[in-house]
Amino acid sequence: MKIEALGKPAGCKLIRITAELDEGIIRSISIRGDFFASPEEGFEKAEQRLSGTKAAELGPRFDQYLAEEGVEAQGISGDGLAEVFNAALKRSIL
């Protein structure tokens, strides 16, 4: 299932998500938006590491991978990312 999401959760900038989901597992995900993340290479690695993550664990895993890759992010958080993702997932199921 393809998920496309766009939102601006509290405390975050605009977040755009495109993801492929299979039986509750994220197979691929692209995260873009008006937020800032440095170094960009670390953000891209963290984003790639989300493949294989259970959809229900997206927020905590995102924060974990950013920390492990040494990424400083402003305008995006795991909670905000999960909020935008889950809202789009809910709409696609209905």
Secondary structure, DSSP 8 states (H G I E B T S, - for coil): -EEEEEE--TT---EEEEEEEETTEEEEEEEEES-EEESHHHHHHHHHHTTT-BGGGHHHHHHHHHHHTT-EEES--HHHHHHHHHHHHHHHH-
